[in-house]
Amino acid sequence: MSMTTNSPSVVDDDAFTVTRTITIAAPLDKVWSAVAEPEHVSRWFGRLELDGAGPGATGTLSWTDGPRIPIRIEAVDEPHSISYRWGNDDASGAVSAELDLATSTVFTFTLVATDEGTELTVVETGFERTSDPAFNLAEHGKGWNGELDKLVALLEGEAG
């Protein structure tokens, strides 16, 4: 089975957003689990550890070679959307142990069932509050390309 090919992230420097819409040949409930449940998020993104579920749950997201980034669930409309706020300011060179509302960004996954499987859109906002908006926009644009391609490969590989 060949992996679905998707367009790259779109960086909007004027609106301070990164957006990427992809198609995954997998049912909506499987994609929902992959973006909303820590044990499944950890299989493709970073190790997500939360102190609970639903809006207000806090914790960290970490990778093998990086710091523990503070994260909080902002909103949930299961199985259609979930929003996370995180303190991932790549340009600053430092990560706070606490989530700083003044400099954090929010990313939202929106899911729609389609004939081909699931359309997943991520929109990350709030870059104007980061230490270097242009740098962070570019880095996160590249990041969403790589991370969401891993998600497609994981879920479509399991379906094949």
N, C-alpha and C positions, 0 to 999 in steps of 0.2 A: 504494500500500500504506500503510495506517495503522500508526503506531507502537503497540506494545503499551503499555497504560497500567498502571503499577505503583503500589503503595502507597508512602508515604514511609518514611523511616527511623524507627526506634523508639529513643528514648533512654531507657535505664534508669538513673536517677540513683542508685538503691540499689546496683546491681551495677557501676556505672561503665562501661557498655557502650553502643555504638551498633550497631544491627543493621538491615540492610535486605535483604529478599528480593525479587528481581525475576524476571520471566520474559522471556527473549529469544528471539524467533523465529529462531533460528540453531542450527546443530548444535554439540554439545559441543566438538568439536575446534577450531572457529573461536572460541568463547568462551574456551577454554583459552589459545589463542595471544594473545588480546586482554588477558588478565590476567597472563600469565606470560612473554611475550617482550618485551623492552624496546622493540623497534621498533614493536610493536603497542600496548603500553601507552601509548607516547608519542603515539599518534594520538587518544586520548580523555581521558587523565588528566593527566599532566604528563610532561615529558621525563625518561625513566628511563635512567640510565647506570649500568651495573654493571661490575665488574672480572672477572666470570665468571658462571657459571650454577650453580644449585643452592644448598643451604644453606651459609651463610657468605659468599656473594658480597655485596660491599658496593658502595656508590656513592651517587648523589644522585638526587633527584627535584626538578625545578624547573619553574616556570611563567614565562612571559614577564615578568610583573610582580612576581616574588617571588624570595626567596633560594633557594639550593640546599640542600635538606633532606637530611640524611644518612639512608640507608636500608640495610637488610640483609635478605637472604632468610633466614628462620628455618627453614622446613620446606617440603618439596614432596612431594606424593603425586599425580604426574601420571596422568591429567588430572582428578583429583578435588578437590585443594585445594593452595593455596599461601599461605604466611604471610610477611608482611613486618613488620619492626620499623622504625619511623621516629621521628625527633625533631621532630615537628610540633606543638609546644606553642604554639598561636596566641596564648594569653593572655600569654605571657612577653615578647613583643615582640622577641625575639632568637633567632637560630638558631645553634647551635654547629656548627662544621665537623666535629666528631666525634659519633658516636652515643653518647648518654648512657643507659646501661642503667637508671639510677635514675629517669629521668623520661620515657622513651620509651613509646610505645604500640605495640601489635601489631594489625595487621588481617589477617584471613584470608578469602580467597575460597574458597567451597565450591561445586562445580558438580555438578548432577545432570541427566542426560538425561531429558527428558519428551516426551510426545506432541506438545507445542506447540513444542519446541526445547530450551532449557536453562533450568533454574532456577539462579540465581546468588544466593548469600547472602554478604554481607560482615558480619563481626562485628569490631568494633574494641574492644579491651580495654586496661586499664591507666591509665585517666584519673585514678584516685585518686592517681597519682604525679606528675601535672602541676601546674603552678603555680596553676591555677584550674580545678578539675575541672568545675564547672557551666558555665563559659564555654566550655571546650573541648568538652564533650559537645554543647552546643547548636551550636557552630560546625561540628563534624565531622558532626553529624546533617544540617545543611543542606548541607554539602559533599558527602556521599555521595548526597544527592538529586540534586544537579546533575551530579556526575561520572557516576553510573550511568545517568542519563537520556541523557547524551551517548553512553555506550557502547551503549545500546539503539538510539539513532538511527543511530549509525555502522553497527552490524552488521545491523540490519534494513534500512537504506538500501542496503547492499551486496547483500542478499538479494533486493531488489525489482527 
